[in-house]
Amino acid sequence: MTTARRDTYTPQSLLAVAVTVFNERGYDGTSMEHLSKAAGISKSSIYHHVSGKEELLRRAVSRALDGLFGILDEPPAREGRAVERLEYVTRRMVEVLTAELPYVTLLLRVRGNTATERWAMERRREFDHQVAELLKAAAADGDVRGDIEVRLATRLVFGMINSIVEWYRPGRGELDSAEVAEAVAKLVFEGLRKEG
């Protein structure tokens, strides 16, 4: 049985298993033994491809961060009025989150106990800052409400989007990713936009 699993083993499938185990047990609560059992391969097979569980963590959170930062390079995130760019980024954040759900879930759960976790948290703050700058620019343009402090509005928007990892389960007959993105955009932008 182990031989059959070993035949289908890839670094990507190992990463997917590791992310599942990290999300279930917590990164700190996961040992190489847990990963080995979950993957159905020996610890030495894992070490053949990665230096340890922290490398798996870095690969996993990098995948989530690359998806998020990639949004900021897309033309609709760089061109046009700030409020339009912000709405585009908000929708795409939901799409990336739902497409990369286990990876983003792990990213949102890191606590800074290792060098990789601290690096991931710093990168997340950098992304959040860039999105907050879009909100500030939209406020300066007069396109969003001025009666809600920008930092508070940013935290509330991120809170709403990040909470999706707690309840969204694709394939259970619930809303699809586009419907969730549309609902978030309506709630955020119909609440932030000025009347008229």
C-alpha positions as semicolon CSV with decimal commas, in nm:
position;residue;x (nm);y (nm);z (nm)
1;M;0,000;0,000;0,000
2;T;0,278;0,243;0,089
3;T;0,451;0,162;-0,240
4;A;0,143;0,261;-0,442
5;R;0,119;0,591;-0,257
6;R;0,489;0,652;-0,302
7;D;0,447;0,603;-0,678
8;T;0,194;0,888;-0,692
9;Y;0,377;1,115;-0,449
10;T;0,490;1,455;-0,576
11;P;0,628;1,762;-0,397
12;Q;0,293;1,933;-0,469
13;S;0,092;1,651;-0,317
14;L;0,323;1,650;-0,013
15;L;0,267;2,024;0,024
16;A;-0,110;1,978;0,003
17;V;-0,095;1,708;0,273
18;A;0,126;1,926;0,493
19;V;-0,112;2,221;0,464
20;T;-0,406;2,001;0,561
21;V;-0,220;1,867;0,865
22;F;-0,094;2,215;0,966
23;N;-0,449;2,350;0,948
24;E;-0,589;2,058;1,149
25;R;-0,321;2,031;1,417
26;G;-0,162;2,374;1,406
27;Y;0,190;2,424;1,278
28;D;0,345;2,393;1,624
29;G;0,140;2,080;1,697
30;T;0,256;1,903;1,381
31;S;0,559;1,677;1,383
32;M;0,741;1,519;1,092
33;E;0,589;1,192;1,212
34;H;0,240;1,338;1,164
35;L;0,333;1,451;0,813
36;S;0,487;1,116;0,730
37;K;0,176;0,925;0,839
38;A;-0,061;1,162;0,660
39;A;0,140;1,144;0,336
40;G;0,189;0,770;0,359
41;I;0,562;0,802;0,304
42;S;0,866;0,775;0,525
43;K;1,021;1,075;0,696
44;S;1,338;1,015;0,493
45;S;1,130;1,049;0,174
46;I;1,006;1,384;0,296
47;Y;1,358;1,495;0,385
48;H;1,469;1,395;0,035
49;H;1,259;1,684;-0,100
50;V;1,251;1,942;0,180
51;S;1,470;2,035;0,473
52;G;1,183;2,001;0,718
53;K;0,840;2,122;0,813
54;E;0,942;2,490;0,817
55;E;1,032;2,468;0,447
56;L;0,688;2,320;0,383
57;L;0,535;2,607;0,578
58;R;0,731;2,862;0,376
59;R;0,624;2,702;0,047
60;A;0,262;2,699;0,160
61;V;0,241;3,057;0,282
62;S;0,441;3,171;-0,023
63;R;0,173;3,022;-0,245
64;A;-0,094;3,223;-0,062
65;L;0,114;3,542;-0,060
66;D;0,207;3,508;-0,427
67;G;-0,163;3,485;-0,512
68;L;-0,246;3,795;-0,311
69;F;0,048;4,005;-0,431
70;G;-0,021;3,893;-0,788
71;I;-0,352;4,078;-0,769
72;L;-0,170;4,408;-0,723
73;D;0,016;4,355;-1,053
74;E;-0,301;4,299;-1,257
75;P;-0,387;4,599;-1,482
76;P;-0,728;4,672;-1,319
77;A;-0,549;4,700;-0,982
78;R;-0,305;4,956;-1,122
79;E;-0,515;5,165;-1,360
80;G;-0,818;5,389;-1,311
81;R;-0,970;5,566;-1,013
82;A;-0,858;5,443;-0,672
83;V;-1,210;5,332;-0,572
84;E;-1,241;5,118;-0,886
85;R;-0,900;4,965;-0,826
86;L;-0,992;4,901;-0,462
87;E;-1,316;4,729;-0,559
88;Y;-1,129;4,513;-0,811
89;V;-0,866;4,418;-0,552
90;T;-1,137;4,336;-0,296
91;R;-1,316;4,102;-0,537
92;R;-0,991;3,936;-0,641
93;M;-0,887;3,888;-0,277
94;V;-1,203;3,685;-0,223
95;E;-1,137;3,487;-0,541
96;V;-0,777;3,409;-0,441
97;L;-0,884;3,322;-0,088
98;T;-1,149;3,077;-0,211
99;A;-0,924;2,929;-0,482
100;E;-0,633;2,881;-0,241
101;L;-0,844;2,825;0,070
102;P;-0,616;2,586;0,265
103;Y;-0,306;2,794;0,189
104;V;-0,466;3,127;0,282
105;T;-0,618;2,966;0,592
106;L;-0,269;2,863;0,700
107;L;-0,132;3,210;0,621
108;L;-0,398;3,370;0,841
109;R;-0,316;3,133;1,129
110;V;0,059;3,188;1,155
111;R;0,155;3,350;1,485
112;G;0,518;3,450;1,451
113;N;0,681;3,166;1,643
114;T;0,937;3,087;1,370
115;A;1,140;3,288;1,121
116;T;0,906;3,176;0,841
117;E;0,598;3,280;1,036
118;R;0,749;3,622;1,111
119;W;0,840;3,664;0,744
120;A;0,485;3,567;0,638
121;M;0,329;3,808;0,887
122;E;0,550;4,090;0,761
123;R;0,456;4,016;0,400
124;R;0,089;4,007;0,497
125;R;0,123;4,347;0,665
126;E;0,290;4,479;0,350
127;F;-0,003;4,358;0,138
128;D;-0,254;4,502;0,384
129;H;-0,068;4,835;0,375
130;Q;-0,084;4,851;-0,005
131;V;-0,459;4,788;0,000
132;A;-0,502;5,047;0,277
133;E;-0,320;5,299;0,056
134;L;-0,582;5,239;-0,214
135;L;-0,856;5,309;0,039
136;K;-0,678;5,628;0,147
137;A;-0,650;5,739;-0,216
138;A;-1,021;5,669;-0,274
139;A;-1,103;5,876;0,036
140;A;-0,877;6,159;-0,085
141;D;-1,057;6,148;-0,422
142;G;-1,386;6,189;-0,237
143;D;-1,519;5,855;-0,366
144;V;-1,570;5,686;-0,029
145;R;-1,720;5,801;0,295
146;G;-1,506;6,030;0,502
147;D;-1,684;5,969;0,832
148;I;-1,514;5,631;0,893
149;E;-1,146;5,637;0,984
150;V;-0,943;5,474;0,704
151;R;-0,750;5,232;0,928
152;L;-1,073;5,114;1,090
153;A;-1,242;5,070;0,752
154;T;-0,942;4,873;0,625
155;R;-0,945;4,643;0,929
156;L;-1,318;4,583;0,893
157;V;-1,288;4,501;0,524
158;F;-0,999;4,262;0,586
159;G;-1,189;4,111;0,879
160;M;-1,487;4,037;0,658
161;I;-1,276;3,886;0,381
162;N;-1,049;3,687;0,612
163;S;-1,348;3,541;0,799
164;I;-1,441;3,353;0,481
165;V;-1,179;3,089;0,566
166;E;-1,384;2,995;0,871
167;W;-1,706;2,906;0,690
168;Y;-1,654;2,874;0,314
169;R;-1,641;2,515;0,194
170;P;-1,641;2,474;-0,185
171;G;-1,842;2,192;-0,332
172;R;-2,105;2,177;-0,061
173;G;-2,375;2,338;-0,273
174;E;-2,312;2,676;-0,117
175;L;-2,232;2,994;-0,300
176;D;-1,953;2,979;-0,552
177;S;-1,648;3,204;-0,538
178;A;-1,792;3,467;-0,774
179;E;-2,112;3,494;-0,566
180;V;-1,912;3,539;-0,246
181;A;-1,692;3,804;-0,412
182;E;-2,001;3,987;-0,537
183;A;-2,163;3,983;-0,192
184;V;-1,848;4,116;-0,026
185;A;-1,813;4,391;-0,287
186;K;-2,177;4,497;-0,243
187;L;-2,150;4,505;0,135
188;V;-1,824;4,696;0,131
189;F;-1,879;4,940;-0,150
190;E;-2,243;5,018;-0,102
191;G;-2,151;5,097;0,256
192;L;-1,841;5,299;0,173
193;R;-1,947;5,494;-0,134
194;K;-2,090;5,840;-0,091
195;E;-2,448;5,893;-0,201
196;G;-2,478;6,044;-0,550
